[in-house]
Amino acid sequence: MPERAVSDGEELFWRLAELLLADPMVTRSTMMGFPCLRVNGKFFACVERSTGNLVVKLAADQVKELVGSGAGIAFAPNGRVFREWVAFPVPDEAEWTDLLEQAESFVRG
């Protein structure tokens, strides 16, 4: 069976995740079949393997603002919009680093 090609987004996600995984409270997991990160057992980021999009959990108001401005895309697997989740399709190391840090902080409370 041929190996699945890894997208640029997925590769960047895991490279940035390595820094976060240095914290023993941050772990790898899956959410709805997507590879993801958790902190203290709570999901805060994942990567959509089919698109390579980074998906992060942020405050609903921030998600609404990001989607409204066009900076992010509503995360709606199977047509159901998740109000505290937003997707970012363009792999950008600086932006994704910041988003991962924001999402981890949001979930930690």
C-alpha positions in Angstrom: 0.0 0.0 0.0 1.5 3.4 -1.0 2.2 5.9 1.8 -0.2 8.9 2.0 1.4 12.1 0.9 1.8 14.6 3.8 0.6 18.1 2.9 2.7 21.2 3.6 0.1 22.2 6.2 0.3 18.9 8.0 4.1 18.9 8.0 4.1 22.5 9.4 1.5 21.6 12.0 3.6 18.7 13.4 6.9 20.7 13.3 5.2 23.5 15.4 3.5 20.9 17.6 6.9 19.5 18.6 7.6 22.7 20.5 4.3 22.5 22.3 4.7 18.7 23.1 7.7 19.6 25.2 5.1 20.4 27.9 4.0 17.1 29.4 0.4 18.5 29.7 0.2 18.7 25.9 -0.5 15.4 24.1 -1.2 14.0 20.6 -4.7 12.6 20.0 -7.4 12.5 17.4 -10.6 14.4 17.1 -13.2 13.3 14.6 -10.5 11.4 12.8 -8.2 14.5 12.6 -4.8 14.4 14.2 -4.9 16.9 17.1 -3.3 18.3 20.2 -4.8 18.4 23.7 -3.8 20.2 26.8 -5.0 18.9 30.1 -7.2 16.5 28.1 -8.9 19.4 26.2 -8.6 19.7 22.4 -7.1 22.9 21.2 -5.8 22.3 17.6 -5.9 19.9 14.8 -4.9 19.6 11.1 -7.4 18.5 8.4 -5.5 15.9 6.5 -7.6 16.3 3.4 -6.9 20.1 3.1 -3.8 20.7 5.3 -5.8 23.4 7.1 -4.8 24.3 10.7 -7.9 24.3 12.9 -7.7 26.0 16.3 -10.1 26.5 19.2 -10.6 30.2 20.2 -13.3 32.3 21.8 -16.5 32.3 19.7 -16.3 36.1 19.3 -12.7 35.9 18.0 -13.7 33.1 15.6 -16.6 35.2 14.3 -14.3 38.2 13.8 -11.6 36.1 12.0 -14.2 34.5 9.7 -15.9 37.8 9.1 -12.6 39.5 8.1 -11.7 36.6 5.8 -8.6 35.8 7.9 -10.0 32.4 8.8 -12.6 29.9 7.5 -15.5 28.5 9.5 -14.8 25.0 10.6 -17.8 23.0 9.4 -17.1 19.3 9.0 -20.1 17.5 7.6 -21.9 20.9 7.3 -22.1 21.6 11.0 -20.3 24.9 12.0 -18.3 24.7 15.2 -18.6 28.2 16.8 -15.3 28.0 18.7 -13.2 26.5 15.9 -11.6 28.3 12.9 -9.5 27.0 10.0 -6.5 28.5 8.4 -5.7 27.2 4.9 -2.3 28.9 4.2 0.7 27.4 5.9 2.4 30.3 7.6 4.9 29.5 10.3 4.7 32.8 12.2 0.9 33.0 12.0 0.4 29.3 12.9 2.8 29.6 15.8 0.8 32.5 17.2 -2.5 30.7 16.6 -1.4 27.5 18.3 -0.2 29.5 21.3 -3.5 31.5 21.5 -5.5 28.2 21.2 -3.5 26.5 23.9 -3.9 29.5 26.2 -7.6 29.7 25.5 -8.2 26.1 26.4 -6.0 26.3 29.5 -8.2 29.1 30.7 
